[in-house]
């Protein structure tokens, strides 16, 4: 509270001088309150009074100071749920949410990934004194397939790690944190591979992969194509090439869509 509203000398142990709070510092400007959902209820009440009356009272003071401040608040909590659970004041919520902007999760706006990647690469390249041009195409694909539960902060951490680890002028998959080097798709393809010491020729290996993909997809060509990461037309071409598209082949999928 003393940080937000200030205090006067002697108001509490350690208050050796008068101190102006952030509201008074922001007079005529904007005050950003981050993680407003974590604010204690008692402080919420004082914040509401400051917003309602446009004045603040320093801790231990008798007089209030008028302030003209625009307030922007941010949170990663569902404040409506917090209101229902009596963890956030409803009156404060409606005072703050005159204009409400919801920032979608990173997984919902993956078109932002390239821009954010370039931004963080440039930042960490300068910070670490490296000449990093960007990410390889396969590293970009790997990042695009991640669900990003930690949103932009997680991406920042990943690019920072990769920029630190890379020995080249581009970030590749092996530079990423361990949990991003192997995806579920990789594991699925590994399970499709024949467990044989002798893989045989490339043609034989491709035929076995096609058969395993069809079996894993239950004969559904679209799903089999996704498993193999190829288009449906490419899959049909390969099925025909290996004579797997006929009803008597034993692995046909004539009814698949």
Helices and strands as residue ranges (DSSP letters): H 2-5, E 6-7, E 19-20, H 22-25, E 30-33, G 36-38, H 41-53, E 55-57, E 64-66, E 70-73, H 79-84, H 90-96, G 106-108, G 110-112, H 113-127, E 134-135, H 137-144, H 151-165, E 170-171, G 173-175, H 178-181, H 184-192, H 202-216, H 221-228, H 232-241, G 247-249
